[in-house]
Amino acid sequence: MPYNSLEWLIEAELTQAREEGRDVGNLPDRWQELKRREPRPTEEELEAFYQEILALPLPPDRPYHEPSDLEGIRAARPEGPRSLDLPLSDAELADRIRAAWLGRAAGCVLGKPVEGWSREHIERYLRAAGAWPLEDYIPYVPPDRAPHGPFPMEPFLPSCMGHITRVQRDDDIDYTILGLHILERFGREFTTAQVGEVWLERLPYGQVYTAERVAYRNLVLGLRPPATATHRNPYREWIGAQIRADIYGYVNPGQPEAAAAMAFRDAALSHTANGIYGAMFVAAAI
């Protein structure tokens, strides 16, 4: 199934609708029947089915208030401090930021060889490799000696124990560096539209996924934020924006509100509601 095909979007939108509390009725069963049908459904039939999912109403008694605008989010917050007094010197702050960046990079290297594997796959592999429970980076063991997971490990050998000489390029780390570029180019008051501008200039389309790929496609189609986050985007509450948020914590030591505001402006390009809240929380926590 091609990535971001109508079939893919329908699968993800059904999940999103259920998680939002919408009554999907018999749509999942009808979808399974449609997938199995011969001849295959036409694009028009798939589009009509997708629109049927999008038209499902939210339940009137839904208890959640989930705004996707910054003022609405701020209005929903409890009272509390918006900044902290950090008794740290410039050198101490620089050391902490460096540690945060190294930790970010190390975490990506640690997980990269087994990204997309299930817990069961990982455990079987590590037990066969003699590395369970894991206490270091993932060791590389050839497939004839240990059962590999759903994706081959060979491309990620530079992220395996004993083979690490650098931090292998990773789409998650891309966004940390890209966020720094956005700040250097546009300053602290950068806009969501400027984030999209930099994406089109600096990110290859094939290196973005889920909500980010949808937002990228929407930018190319000429949509502007916040429509880039909502148009045909069943991934709008996934964790992509949360993954992009750490740079905004680094540059706002002791200022969680400022960090969260920057994360909001970045996240709003591709996400709504919980997809935005996760980004704001991570930036504020860092």
C-alpha positions as CSV (number, residue, x, y, z in Angstrom):
1,M,0.0,0.0,0.0
2,P,1.7,3.2,-1.1
3,Y,2.5,5.6,1.7
4,N,-0.2,8.3,2.1
5,S,-2.4,6.6,-0.5
6,L,-6.1,6.8,0.1
7,E,-6.1,3.3,1.5
8,W,-3.4,4.3,4.0
9,L,-5.2,7.5,5.0
10,I,-8.5,5.6,5.5
11,E,-6.8,3.1,7.9
12,A,-5.2,5.9,9.9
13,E,-8.4,8.1,9.9
14,L,-10.5,5.3,11.2
15,T,-8.1,4.9,14.1
16,Q,-8.1,8.7,14.7
17,A,-11.9,8.8,14.6
18,R,-12.2,6.0,17.2
19,E,-9.6,7.7,19.5
20,E,-11.6,11.0,19.3
21,G,-14.6,9.2,20.5
22,R,-16.6,9.3,17.2
23,D,-19.1,6.6,16.6
24,V,-17.6,4.7,13.7
25,G,-20.5,2.2,13.6
26,N,-20.0,-0.5,10.9
27,L,-17.4,1.5,9.0
28,P,-14.5,-0.8,10.0
29,D,-16.4,-3.9,8.8
30,R,-17.3,-2.1,5.6
31,W,-13.7,-1.1,5.1
32,Q,-12.5,-4.7,5.4
33,E,-15.1,-5.8,2.9
34,L,-14.1,-3.0,0.5
35,K,-10.4,-4.0,0.8
36,R,-11.1,-7.6,-0.1
37,R,-13.5,-6.9,-2.9
38,E,-12.7,-7.8,-6.5
39,P,-12.6,-5.8,-8.6
40,R,-10.6,-3.4,-6.5
41,P,-12.5,-0.2,-5.4
42,T,-12.1,2.8,-7.6
43,E,-10.5,6.1,-6.5
44,E,-14.0,7.6,-6.4
45,E,-15.3,4.9,-4.1
46,L,-12.3,5.3,-1.8
47,E,-12.7,9.0,-1.7
48,A,-16.4,8.7,-0.9
49,F,-15.5,6.3,2.0
50,Y,-12.8,8.6,3.3
51,Q,-15.2,11.6,3.3
52,E,-17.7,9.5,5.2
53,I,-15.2,9.1,8.0
54,L,-14.3,12.8,8.0
55,A,-18.0,13.6,8.3
56,L,-18.5,11.6,11.6
57,P,-19.5,14.0,14.3
58,L,-17.9,14.3,17.7
59,P,-20.2,13.1,20.5
60,P,-22.1,16.0,22.1
61,D,-21.2,14.8,25.6
62,R,-17.4,14.6,24.9
63,P,-15.7,15.7,28.1
64,Y,-12.5,17.0,26.5
65,H,-11.7,20.6,25.7
66,E,-8.8,20.4,23.2
67,P,-8.1,23.8,21.5
68,S,-5.4,24.0,18.8
69,D,-4.8,27.8,19.0
70,L,-2.2,29.2,21.4
71,E,-4.6,31.6,23.2
72,G,-7.1,28.8,23.7
73,I,-4.4,26.5,25.1
74,R,-3.1,29.2,27.4
75,A,-6.6,29.9,28.7
76,A,-7.1,26.2,29.6
77,R,-3.9,26.1,31.7
78,P,-4.0,26.0,35.5
79,E,-2.4,28.7,37.4
80,G,1.4,28.3,38.0
81,P,4.8,29.8,37.4
82,R,5.7,30.5,33.8
83,S,9.4,31.0,34.4
84,L,12.1,29.8,36.8
85,D,15.1,31.5,38.4
86,L,18.1,29.4,37.4
87,P,21.2,30.2,39.6
88,L,23.5,29.0,36.8
89,S,26.4,30.7,35.1
90,D,26.7,30.9,31.4
91,A,29.3,28.1,31.5
92,E,27.0,25.9,33.5
93,L,24.1,26.5,31.1
94,A,26.3,25.8,28.1
95,D,27.4,22.5,29.7
96,R,23.8,21.5,30.3
97,I,22.7,22.4,26.8
98,R,25.7,20.4,25.4
99,A,24.7,17.4,27.7
100,A,21.1,17.6,26.4
101,W,22.2,17.6,22.8
102,L,24.6,14.7,23.4
103,G,21.8,12.8,25.2
104,R,19.5,13.4,22.3
105,A,22.0,12.2,19.8
106,A,23.0,9.1,21.9
107,G,19.3,8.2,22.3
108,C,18.8,8.3,18.5
109,V,21.9,6.1,18.0
110,L,20.7,3.6,20.6
111,G,17.3,3.1,19.1
112,K,18.1,3.5,15.4
113,P,19.0,-0.2,14.5
114,V,15.7,-1.5,15.9
115,E,13.3,1.3,15.0
116,G,10.0,-0.1,14.0
117,W,10.6,-3.5,15.7
118,S,8.1,-4.8,18.2
119,R,9.2,-5.4,21.8
120,E,9.0,-9.1,21.2
121,H,11.3,-8.9,18.1
122,I,13.8,-6.8,20.1
123,E,13.8,-9.2,23.0
124,R,14.3,-12.3,20.8
125,Y,17.2,-10.6,19.0
126,L,18.9,-9.4,22.1
127,R,18.6,-12.7,23.8
128,A,20.1,-14.5,20.8
129,A,22.9,-11.8,20.8
130,G,23.6,-12.4,24.5
131,A,22.7,-8.8,25.3
132,W,19.5,-9.2,27.3
133,P,18.8,-7.1,29.3
134,L,20.5,-4.4,27.2
135,E,23.2,-2.4,29.0
136,D,24.9,-0.7,26.1
137,Y,24.2,0.1,22.4
138,I,22.6,-2.6,20.2
139,P,25.1,-5.2,19.1
140,Y,25.1,-6.3,15.5
141,V,24.6,-10.0,14.9
142,P,24.2,-11.5,11.4
143,P,20.7,-12.9,10.6
144,D,22.0,-16.5,10.5
145,R,22.9,-16.1,14.2
146,A,20.1,-14.1,15.6
147,P,16.5,-13.5,14.4
148,H,16.2,-10.0,12.9
149,G,13.0,-8.0,13.1
150,P,10.8,-6.6,10.3
151,F,13.5,-4.4,8.9
152,P,17.1,-5.2,8.0
153,M,19.8,-3.9,10.4
154,E,22.7,-3.7,7.9
155,P,21.9,0.0,6.9
156,F,22.2,0.9,10.6
157,L,25.5,-0.9,11.3
158,P,27.2,2.6,12.1
159,S,24.7,2.8,15.0
160,C,25.6,-0.6,16.4
161,M,28.0,-1.3,19.3
162,G,31.6,-1.5,18.2
163,H,30.9,0.2,14.9
164,I,30.0,3.8,16.1
165,T,32.4,6.5,14.9
166,R,29.8,9.3,14.5
167,V,26.1,10.0,14.9
168,Q,24.4,8.5,11.9
169,R,22.0,10.8,10.2
170,D,18.5,10.5,11.6
171,D,15.2,12.2,10.7
172,D,14.6,13.1,14.3
173,I,17.9,14.8,14.7
174,D,17.3,16.6,11.4
175,Y,14.6,18.7,13.1
176,T,16.8,19.7,16.0
177,I,19.3,21.2,13.6
178,L,16.6,22.6,11.4
179,G,15.0,24.3,14.4
180,L,18.4,26.0,15.1
181,H,18.5,27.2,11.5
182,I,15.0,28.6,11.8
183,L,16.0,30.5,14.9
184,E,19.2,31.8,13.4
185,R,17.5,32.9,10.2
186,F,14.2,34.4,11.6
187,G,14.9,35.0,15.2
188,R,12.8,34.1,18.3
189,E,9.6,35.4,16.8
190,F,9.6,33.1,13.8
191,T,6.2,32.1,12.4
192,T,4.6,28.8,11.5
193,A,4.7,29.9,7.8
194,Q,8.4,30.4,8.1
195,V,8.9,26.9,9.5
196,G,7.1,25.6,6.4
197,E,9.3,27.8,4.1
198,V,12.4,26.2,5.6
199,W,11.0,22.7,5.3
200,L,10.5,23.2,1.6
201,E,14.1,24.6,1.2
202,R,16.0,22.2,3.4
203,L,14.1,18.9,3.8
204,P,13.8,16.2,1.1
205,Y,10.2,15.0,0.8
206,G,11.4,11.4,1.1
207,Q,12.8,12.0,4.5
208,V,9.6,13.2,6.2
209,Y,6.9,10.9,7.5
210,T,3.3,10.7,8.7
211,A,2.0,14.2,9.7
212,E,5.2,15.9,8.4
213,R,4.8,14.3,5.0
214,V,1.1,15.3,4.8
215,A,2.0,18.9,5.9
216,Y,4.8,19.0,3.3
217,R,2.4,17.8,0.6
218,N,-0.1,20.5,1.7
219,L,2.5,23.2,1.5
220,V,3.4,22.1,-2.1
221,L,-0.4,22.3,-2.9
222,G,-0.4,25.9,-1.8
223,L,-2.1,25.5,1.6
224,R,-1.1,27.7,4.5
225,P,-1.1,27.0,8.2
226,P,-3.2,25.9,10.0
227,A,-4.8,24.1,7.0
228,T,-1.4,22.3,6.4
229,A,-2.1,20.4,9.6
230,T,-5.7,19.5,9.0
231,H,-6.2,18.8,5.3
232,R,-6.2,15.0,4.8
233,N,-4.0,14.5,7.8
234,P,-5.1,11.5,10.0
235,Y,-1.7,11.8,11.8
236,R,-2.4,15.2,13.2
237,E,-2.3,14.1,16.8
238,W,0.7,11.8,16.5
239,I,4.1,12.5,18.1
240,G,6.0,14.1,15.2
241,A,5.9,17.6,16.6
242,Q,7.0,16.3,20.0
243,I,10.1,14.8,18.4
244,R,10.9,18.3,16.9
245,A,10.6,20.3,20.1
246,D,13.8,19.9,22.0
247,I,15.7,22.8,20.4
248,Y,13.1,25.2,21.8
249,G,13.9,24.0,25.3
250,Y,17.6,24.4,24.8
251,V,17.3,28.0,23.8
252,N,14.9,29.0,26.7
253,P,16.6,27.9,29.9
254,G,14.3,28.6,32.8
255,Q,11.6,29.9,30.5
256,P,9.1,27.0,30.0
257,E,6.4,29.3,28.7
258,A,8.7,30.8,26.0
259,A,9.8,27.3,25.0
260,A,6.3,26.1,24.8
261,A,5.3,29.0,22.6
262,M,8.1,28.3,20.1
263,A,7.1,24.6,20.1
264,F,3.5,25.6,19.4
265,R,4.5,27.7,16.3
266,D,6.6,24.8,15.0
267,A,4.0,22.1,15.8
268,A,1.0,24.0,14.3
269,L,2.4,23.4,10.8
270,S,1.6,19.7,11.0
271,H,-0.4,18.9,14.1
272,T,-3.5,19.7,16.2
273,A,-4.6,19.2,19.8
274,N,-2.6,16.5,21.5
275,G,0.0,16.6,18.7
276,I,0.6,20.2,19.7
277,Y,0.4,19.6,23.5
278,G,3.1,17.0,23.4
279,A,5.5,19.3,21.6
280,M,4.8,22.2,24.1
281,F,5.2,19.9,27.1
282,V,8.5,18.5,25.9
283,A,9.9,21.9,25.1
284,A,8.8,23.3,28.5
285,A,10.2,20.3,30.4
286,I,13.6,20.6,28.7
